[in-house]
């Protein structure tokens, strides 16, 4: 699992917190500040905004989508 992230980004912080709460292993790719320099994020997600989470073949590009995905996919089953 790979998170494309900007350390200062509040939305990215929310995703990192959820990944950590769930005890998931993930790699972090810190993106450049300038959107025009975010070539990897553009190639993977078609946009320059972060956070972007890549989980196998699944690419998610918004914290309001990523967090529910993580909870549903990796959260505690009741």
N, CA and C atoms as a LAMMPS dump frame, in Angstrom:
ITEM: TIMESTEP
0
ITEM: NUMBER OF ATOMS
234
ITEM: BOX BOUNDS ff ff ff
-5.0000000000000000e+02 5.0000000000000000e+02
-5.0000000000000000e+02 5.0000000000000000e+02
-5.0000000000000000e+02 5.0000000000000000e+02
ITEM: ATOMS id mol type element x y z
1 1 1 N 0.861 -1.166 0
2 1 2 C 0 0 0
3 1 3 C 0.909 1.231 0
4 2 1 N 0.551 2.205 -0.832
5 2 2 C 1.348 3.427 -0.944
6 2 3 C 0.449 4.642 -0.824
7 3 1 N 0.874 5.574 0.018
8 3 2 C 0.153 6.828 0.2
9 3 3 C 0.975 7.963 -0.399
10 4 1 N 0.395 8.652 -1.364
11 4 2 C 0.991 9.869 -1.903
12 4 3 C 0.485 11.007 -1.032
13 5 1 N 1.409 11.748 -0.458
14 5 2 C 1.153 12.538 0.719
15 5 3 C 1.928 13.853 0.672
16 6 1 N 1.377 14.857 1.333
17 6 2 C 2.117 16.082 1.647
18 6 3 C 2.035 16.226 3.166
19 7 1 N 3.161 16.301 3.815
20 7 2 C 3.217 16.319 5.284
21 7 3 C 2.313 17.399 5.881
22 8 1 N 2.219 18.545 5.239
23 8 2 C 1.447 19.678 5.747
24 8 3 C -0.049 19.566 5.446
25 9 1 N -0.436 18.602 4.638
26 9 2 C -1.824 18.464 4.182
27 9 3 C -2.702 17.83 5.26
28 10 1 N -3.717 18.558 5.702
29 10 2 C -4.612 18.071 6.75
30 10 3 C -5.35 16.811 6.31
31 11 1 N -5.755 16.736 5.059
32 11 2 C -6.465 15.566 4.546
33 11 3 C -5.55 14.341 4.561
34 12 1 N -4.294 14.549 4.223
35 12 2 C -3.31 13.457 4.271
36 12 3 C -3.094 13.002 5.711
37 13 1 N -3.063 13.939 6.637
38 13 2 C -2.884 13.607 8.05
39 13 3 C -4.019 12.715 8.537
40 14 1 N -5.234 12.992 8.095
41 14 2 C -6.387 12.157 8.469
42 14 3 C -6.192 10.722 7.984
43 15 1 N -5.709 10.568 6.761
44 15 2 C -5.503 9.24 6.186
45 15 3 C -4.374 8.516 6.923
46 16 1 N -3.261 9.203 7.179
47 16 2 C -2.153 8.58 7.913
48 16 3 C -2.616 8.124 9.294
49 17 1 N -3.42 8.943 9.951
50 17 2 C -3.936 8.583 11.278
51 17 3 C -4.772 7.308 11.202
52 18 1 N -5.626 7.194 10.208
53 18 2 C -6.465 6.001 10.066
54 18 3 C -5.608 4.778 9.75
55 19 1 N -4.631 4.917 8.848
56 19 2 C -3.731 3.805 8.529
57 19 3 C -3.02 3.325 9.788
58 20 1 N -2.549 4.268 10.608
59 20 2 C -1.851 3.923 11.846
60 20 3 C -2.795 3.283 12.853
61 21 1 N -4.016 3.814 12.985
62 21 2 C -5.007 3.242 13.913
63 21 3 C -5.303 1.789 13.567
64 22 1 N -5.345 1.499 12.269
65 22 2 C -5.644 0.141 11.818
66 22 3 C -4.408 -0.758 11.818
67 23 1 N -3.25 -0.182 12.129
68 23 2 C -2.02 -0.958 12.197
69 23 3 C -1.535 -1.46 10.846
70 24 1 N -1.818 -0.712 9.802
71 24 2 C -1.466 -1.137 8.451
72 24 3 C -0.066 -0.677 8.069
73 25 1 N 0.637 -1.52 7.338
74 25 2 C 1.936 -1.152 6.78
75 25 3 C 1.703 -0.423 5.465
76 26 1 N 2.397 0.676 5.281
77 26 2 C 2.251 1.436 4.041
78 26 3 C 3.52 2.242 3.794
79 27 1 N 3.757 2.513 2.538
80 27 2 C 4.854 3.386 2.136
81 27 3 C 4.292 4.778 1.901
82 28 1 N 5.101 5.773 2.196
83 28 2 C 4.699 7.161 1.977
84 28 3 C 5.595 7.762 0.903
85 29 1 N 4.96 8.374 -0.083
86 29 2 C 5.677 9.128 -1.099
87 29 3 C 5.314 10.594 -0.889
88 30 1 N 6.295 11.373 -0.473
89 30 2 C 6.078 12.798 -0.247
90 30 3 C 6.074 13.501 -1.604
91 31 1 N 5.013 14.225 -1.897
92 31 2 C 4.887 14.883 -3.2
93 31 3 C 5.449 16.3 -3.128
94 32 1 N 5.872 16.845 -4.267
95 32 2 C 6.333 18.237 -4.295
96 32 3 C 5.202 19.199 -3.955
97 33 1 N 5.564 20.361 -3.47
98 33 2 C 4.557 21.385 -3.14
99 33 3 C 3.819 21.838 -4.397
100 34 1 N 4.544 22.05 -5.472
101 34 2 C 3.922 22.528 -6.715
102 34 3 C 3.158 21.412 -7.413
103 35 1 N 1.91 21.674 -7.692
104 35 2 C 1.069 20.683 -8.378
105 35 3 C 1.661 20.284 -9.723
106 36 1 N 2.272 21.225 -10.417
107 36 2 C 2.826 20.946 -11.743
108 36 3 C 3.995 19.966 -11.703
109 37 1 N 4.56 19.744 -10.529
110 37 2 C 5.692 18.83 -10.381
111 37 3 C 5.274 17.436 -9.879
112 38 1 N 4.005 17.23 -9.686
113 38 2 C 3.51 15.957 -9.133
114 38 3 C 3.216 14.951 -10.248
115 39 1 N 4.219 14.623 -11.004
116 39 2 C 4.077 13.752 -12.177
117 39 3 C 3.602 12.35 -11.799
118 40 1 N 4.16 11.767 -10.726
119 40 2 C 3.77 10.409 -10.318
120 40 3 C 2.298 10.342 -9.929
121 41 1 N 1.853 11.334 -9.171
122 41 2 C 0.446 11.359 -8.751
123 41 3 C -0.464 11.503 -9.968
124 42 1 N -0.084 12.36 -10.908
125 42 2 C -0.871 12.539 -12.138
126 42 3 C -0.954 11.232 -12.928
127 43 1 N 0.164 10.549 -13.053
128 43 2 C 0.207 9.293 -13.812
129 43 3 C -0.681 8.233 -13.159
130 44 1 N -0.666 8.179 -11.85
131 44 2 C -1.397 7.128 -11.131
132 44 3 C -2.882 7.44 -10.996
133 45 1 N -3.212 8.702 -10.685
134 45 2 C -4.61 9.026 -10.36
135 45 3 C -5.296 9.94 -11.363
136 46 1 N -4.531 10.543 -12.271
137 46 2 C -5.127 11.461 -13.225
138 46 3 C -5.361 12.851 -12.674
139 47 1 N -4.862 13.116 -11.475
140 47 2 C -5.001 14.426 -10.852
141 47 3 C -3.743 14.736 -10.059
142 48 1 N -3.606 15.965 -9.616
143 48 2 C -2.405 16.343 -8.874
144 48 3 C -2.644 16.525 -7.381
145 49 1 N -3.875 16.365 -6.938
146 49 2 C -4.198 16.551 -5.527
147 49 3 C -3.83 15.318 -4.712
148 50 1 N -3.579 15.536 -3.431
149 50 2 C -3.338 14.45 -2.486
150 50 3 C -4.315 14.599 -1.335
151 51 1 N -4.605 13.538 -0.622
152 51 2 C -3.953 12.237 -0.629
153 51 3 C -4.435 11.347 -1.773
154 52 1 N -3.549 10.446 -2.178
155 52 2 C -3.875 9.369 -3.102
156 52 3 C -3.344 8.095 -2.471
157 53 1 N -4.203 7.098 -2.354
158 53 2 C -3.81 5.81 -1.792
159 53 3 C -3.887 4.755 -2.88
160 54 1 N -2.815 3.997 -3.021
161 54 2 C -2.773 2.881 -3.957
162 54 3 C -2.709 1.606 -3.128
163 55 1 N -3.717 0.773 -3.28
164 55 2 C -3.791 -0.508 -2.575
165 55 3 C -3.966 -1.591 -3.632
166 56 1 N -2.853 -2.175 -4.083
167 56 2 C -2.908 -3.136 -5.18
168 56 3 C -3.371 -2.438 -6.443
169 57 1 N -4.471 -2.918 -7
170 57 2 C -5.027 -2.317 -8.218
171 57 3 C -6.011 -1.187 -7.921
172 58 1 N -6.285 -0.941 -6.654
173 58 2 C -7.239 0.087 -6.244
174 58 3 C -6.521 1.419 -6.033
175 59 1 N -7.033 2.467 -6.679
176 59 2 C -6.484 3.814 -6.527
177 59 3 C -7.605 4.714 -6.016
178 60 1 N -7.376 5.322 -4.857
179 60 2 C -8.369 6.197 -4.23
180 60 3 C -7.772 7.579 -4.071
181 61 1 N -8.584 8.623 -4.267
182 61 2 C -8.006 9.959 -4.345
183 61 3 C -8.691 11.028 -3.508
184 62 1 N -9.285 10.676 -2.408
185 62 2 C -9.909 11.67 -1.538
186 62 3 C -10.01 11.07 -0.149
187 63 1 N -9.704 11.843 0.883
188 63 2 C -9.748 11.291 2.239
189 63 3 C -11.149 10.817 2.618
190 64 1 N -12.18 11.47 2.092
191 64 2 C -13.553 11.047 2.397
192 64 3 C -13.928 9.742 1.703
193 65 1 N -13.117 9.302 0.764
194 65 2 C -13.293 8.002 0.114
195 65 3 C -12.311 6.994 0.702
196 66 1 N -11.087 7.434 0.957
197 66 2 C -10.031 6.542 1.448
198 66 3 C -10.36 6.001 2.835
199 67 1 N -10.778 6.855 3.747
200 67 2 C -11.008 6.423 5.127
201 67 3 C -12.124 5.379 5.218
202 68 1 N -13.282 5.588 4.602
203 68 2 C -14.304 4.528 4.633
204 68 3 C -13.816 3.23 3.971
205 69 1 N -13.057 3.35 2.895
206 69 2 C -12.487 2.164 2.237
207 69 3 C -11.598 1.391 3.216
208 70 1 N -10.729 2.104 3.912
209 70 2 C -9.841 1.443 4.872
210 70 3 C -10.628 0.782 5.992
211 71 1 N -11.629 1.479 6.507
212 71 2 C -12.442 0.913 7.59
213 71 3 C -13.184 -0.334 7.119
214 72 1 N -13.759 -0.266 5.926
215 72 2 C -14.531 -1.394 5.417
216 72 3 C -13.617 -2.561 5.047
217 73 1 N -12.465 -2.275 4.459
218 73 2 C -11.579 -3.319 3.972
219 73 3 C -10.708 -3.91 5.069
220 74 1 N -10.228 -3.084 5.994
221 74 2 C -9.249 -3.521 6.977
222 74 3 C -9.688 -3.355 8.418
223 75 1 N -10.875 -2.796 8.657
224 75 2 C -11.334 -2.575 10.014
225 75 3 C -11.702 -3.899 10.686
226 76 1 N -11.953 -3.807 11.974
227 76 2 C -12.311 -4.971 12.758
228 76 3 C -13.664 -5.488 12.308
229 77 1 N -13.718 -6.758 11.984
230 77 2 C -14.989 -7.393 11.589
231 77 3 C -15.745 -7.78 12.849
232 78 1 N -17.029 -7.447 12.862
233 78 2 C -17.842 -7.741 14.059
234 78 3 C -18.782 -8.872 13.785
